[in-house]
Amino acid sequence: MTQAAVLAQLGNTPLGMRNRIINGAMEIDQRNAGSAATVTNDYVLDRFKIFEQTDGAISTQQVTTVPAGFKNSMKITVTTADSSLAANQLTSIFQPIEGLNCTDLSWGTSDAKTVTLSFWVRSSLTGTFGGCLVNGAVDRSYVFQYTVNSADTWEQKSITVAGDTSGTWLTTNGVGVYVLWSLGDGTDYQGTANAWQAGSKRSASGNVNLLGTNGATWYITGVQLEVGSVATEFERRPYGLELSLCQRYYWQDAGAIMRPGIIDGGGDFPSAFVNYPVPMRTTSPTATFLYTGLFYYNNGGETSWTPSGGTTALVGGLPHYSIIRKNSISNSVGGSHSQKCGQWQTQFSVNAEL
């Protein structure tokens, strides 16, 4: 590509966020840290989610099998095959892009911009695979196709899509657009390739059903979605910046640490004030305790207490902080007392995913 062509492709897009995909190089894996995971409806590597609704099963893992210039990829392995999908069955991997990161696309208007999706893929199966772009309401979709020519070989794919001039495309902190790769769809989710259409269509008739072959593998990395009609070189952002982009949606403590806390004298509920590393997408994320250890406090001498049972709650807060608390615990400090200050050894995650 000539320099003039590159400059024309970049247009007015700010350098550093040309790629609307977050963690496209599959380097961030806060939840599983490289371990294999079997899920049916959950996030795996950061910002990428699996939805598997078949009679089969798949596992997902961050691995180091990569094309030149990359460190990590995401590997999908079929662990239980389903060679005959029912009409309403499907398996896909996707990333929901926040509407605030799609405002300039102007989709749903006459000014809708063209985008190009590019990625590296490797599969043990060859043939024509499918995927799609879908709006947040899941009632407008564009089915794309790509061909894996050689088994177990990295191939780069590029798909250019003229922006949709119809439908509703959010520019809020909701889902602006889903970018999705199909690993096997029943007929209810099969539509016309290379065209915008109503409904949730994810692939086309005759596309490869990865779920149909036990042990089949599919890898992806270098995912990029950008404005324009050509695929430019993969945008490499600093690791720390990429991590912070992921932490807007999900943040996990690095380990069980001591943090300032209190015991609510009215109910023996331990609480801790939490500052997030970056403002999260919503003011009410979901917290989950990964570890709850001792609560140390001064009661005329150092006293320790291990909260157990109960549920997690976030109390108040803003996108950049919250108070995390354990409610309805099964044991207590005991006795009549006022609020106590101390240190609480905890580890937790906070989820504000789309």
Buried (B, 14 or more C-beta within 10 A) or exposed (E): EEEEEEEEBBEEBEEEBBBBBBBBBBBBBBBBEEEBBBBEEBBBBBBBBBBBBBEBBBBBBBBEBBBEEBEBBBBBBBBEBBEEBEEEBBBBBBBBBBBEBBEBBBBBEEEBBEBBBBBBBBBBBBEBBBBBBBBBEEEBBBBBBBEBEEEEEBBEBEBBBBBBEBBEBBBEBBBBBBBBBBBBBBEBBBBEBEEBBEEBBBBBEEBBBBBBBBEBBBBBBBBBBBBBEBBBEBBEBEEEEBBBBBBBBBBBBEEEEBBEBBBBEEEBBBBBBBEBEBBBBBBEBBBEBEEBBBBBBEBEEEBEBEBEEBEBBBEEBEBEEBBBBBBEBEEEBEEEBEEBEBBBBBBBBBBBBB
